[in-house]
Amino acid sequence: RRFGYWKDTAFVLRGPAVYSLSVTFLKMWSFVSGQVPDYAACLPRGRYVTDSFVQPFSDTPLDGENVSASAYHNVISRAQRYVYITTPYLVIDYEMQSALTLAAKSGVDVRIVTPGIPDKPYVYLLTRSYYRELLLAGVRIYEYTPGFLHAKMHVSDDAVAIVGSANMDFRSLYLHFENCCAFYGGEIVRDVRRDIEHCFAVGHEVTLREVNATPLHRRLLQIIFRFFAPL
C-alpha cells in the first residue's frame, strides 16, 4: 500500500545470449569466492531462431569503464525519431543532461517516465530538480501516478532497447555492479515501446508551470541536494 502499484519489467532470455549472463554470474562468483568456475559447462546447446540481436552486458566500478552510461548515451545520441526512458531515479550528470536536451532540441521525441509515488522522498525531490532544464529543452516528462516505477528501460526508433538494473543516477552509472540486456530489432523492442507507452497513458505529464510553482523551501533543498548528488 505504501508504494501503490509497483511497476517493474522483466524478460525471458533463451539461446546463446544466456551464456553471457552465465559468465557474468560466474565472474562475480569467482570474484567473491576466489574459486575458478567451469565456464565451459555453461556453453549453450541447440539452435535457436530469433528476430533480433541480443547483447547482455554487465558493469562494474572496478575497471574504469562506465558501460551502462555509455550504452544509454549511445541510445540517446543515435535516436532520430524518438527515445523513451523509464527510471526510478533521475540524478544525471552534465553529459547525460546535455545528451537528452540536445536530442530534444534536434527534433527527437524525448520522453522520460519517473515514479508518481517515490520510495525515497529526498531522491524524488532531487529528481524533480532536473525537470525545469529538461522541459525547457523540449523533453516531455511523465510521473507514473499509479505508484512506484522501478523499471529501467530505454527504447529508440523501434530499433534498439535496453532493459536491466541500471538507474539513471550516479550510483548505478558509476559506483554499482549492474546487469542489462540490449536488444537490436525484433518484436521485443516494440514490446518495450508499448510497455512505456502504457506508462504514458496512465501517468501524469509534468508541465513547466507546475515546476515553476515549486515552493521556495523545496527549491532551496533541491539546490543543496544537487550539490551533493555526485556523492
N, C-alpha and C positions, 0 to 999 in steps of 0.2 A: 504493500500500500504506500510505503514511503516514496517510491520512485514511479508510481503509476505503472504504465505498460513499459516493460523493459524490452527495448528493441535491439536485437543483435543479428548478425548474419554469419552463416556457416555454409560450407560446401563440401561435397564428397569428391574425392580425387581418386581416380583409378589409372592404372597403367604405369609406364616407365617414369613419369614425373614423381610418383610416390617415392622412388629411390632417393631423390633429392631431399625429401622430408626425412626419410630414414637416416640419411647421412648427417643431416642437421642435428637430429636427436643423438646419434651415436657420438658425434664430435663433442656435444655438450656432456654426455655421459663420460667420455674419456677425460674431459677437462676436470670434472669434479671428482672422478673416482681414481684417476691415474691408470686405469686399465686400457688395454688396446683391444677394441672390439673387432669382430669379424664382419667387415663391411661387405665382403663377397656374399655372405649368407643372405643379405637383403636385396640382392640383384633381382630385378623383375623377371617374371617368366610369362610367356604367352604373348600374343599380339593383340593390339587394341586399335580401334578405329575412332578418330576424333575429328571434329571440325575446327579445332583451334590449337594454337601452340601454348603450352603451359610452362611457366618458368617460376618454380618455387625459389625463394631466396630468404636468407637469414641475415641478421645484422647484429654486430657485437661492438661494444665500446672499446675492445682491446686491440683492434687492428688499424685504427686511424681512418677507416673507410666508412663514410656515412651512407650506407647503401640505401636505406629506406628514404632518406631525404633526397638522394639522387634520383631514385625511382619516381617519387612524387613530382619532383621538378621536371622530369622527362615527360610525364603525362601532361602536366600543365603547359609546358613550353611548346609541345608539338601539337597541341589542340588547334583545330581550325574552325570547328563549328560549335562545340560545347565541351565543357568539363564540369562534371557533377561530383561533389565531395560530401561525405558524411564523416563527422569526427566528434567524439565526446568532449574533447578539449581542443580549443583553438588558441594556442600560445606559440606564435610564429616569430621567426627572426626577420630581419630586414630583407634578406634574399628571398624568402618564401612569400612575404608580403608583396615584394616587387614583382615576383613572377605572377601572382594572382591578379594584381592591379594592371600589369602590362597586358596580360591576356584579355582582360575585360575591356581595356581601352582599345585593343586591336579588333574588337568586334566579336570576340568569342563569348558565348553564353556561359558565364561562370556562376555557379550556384553552390552554396555551402549550407549544409544542414547541421545544426548543433542541438543539444538537448533542450527540451522545454522545462524539464524538472531536473536540476543538477544533483549530482551526488556529493559535490564539494562546492559549497557556496562561494568560497573565495576564488576558486578556479573559474567558476561561472562568471563572477564579476570581472575577472581578468580576461576571459574570452570575449565578453561584451565590449571590452575596451578597444578591441580591434575593429569593431563594426563600422565606425564612422569613416575611417580611411578606405575601407573596402567598399562601402556603399557609395562614397563619393566617386570612386573609380568605375562604378557600374556593376560591381559584384552584387548578386542577389543572395540574401541570407534568410534562411528559414529556421525556426525553432520547432522541434518535434513536440508539439503540445500534448500528445497522449502520455508522455512520460520521459524516461531517461533513454537517450540514444547512445548505445555502446558500440554500434557498428562502425568499422573503419573501412570505407570504400571510396575508391576513385574510379571514374569511368569517363572516357572521352571518345567522341565521334563514332560510337559503336565499333571501335577498332581495338581498344585496349582497356582493361580493367585491372584494378589491384584490390584484393581483399585480404585482410590479415590483422595483425595485432598492433601495428604501429599507429599511434595517435599523431595528430599534427601539433606536437608540443616538443619542448626542448628535451624532456626526459626520454621520450620514445625515440626521437630522431638522433640524439647524440649520446645518451647515457645508458640506454637499456639494451638488453638482448631481445630481439624481435624476430618474428617469423611471418612472412606474407607469401602470396602467390600472385603472379602477374599472368593475365590471360590475354592472348592476342587473337582477335577474331572469334567467330563462332557464336553459338546461341548463349553461352554463359555470359558473354559481355552484354548482350541485350537483356539478359535476366537481371544483371546488376543495375543496368539503367532503369528497368521497370521497378525494381525494388526501391531505388532512390526517388523515382517519380511518385511512388506511393507516399513516401515521406513528405514530398511537397504538398500532396493533396490533403493530408491530414495535419499538416503543420501550419504555422503562422509566419507569414512573410514580414520581416522586420523592416520598418521604414526609417528614413533619416530623421523624420520628425520625432519618432519615439526616442531615438538615440540622443537627439539634441535636448530632449526633455529630462535627461538623467539628472537627478538632484546633485547639488554641488558636493555634498559629503561623499557620495558614491564616486564622483569624478576624482576627488582627491585620493580616495582609496585605490582607484584604478591606476592613478599615476604612481603611487607607491608600489603597487603590485607589479606594474610594468618594469619598474626599476630593478626589482629583484627576480623577475621572470626567468632569466638565464640560470639562476641558482636553484 
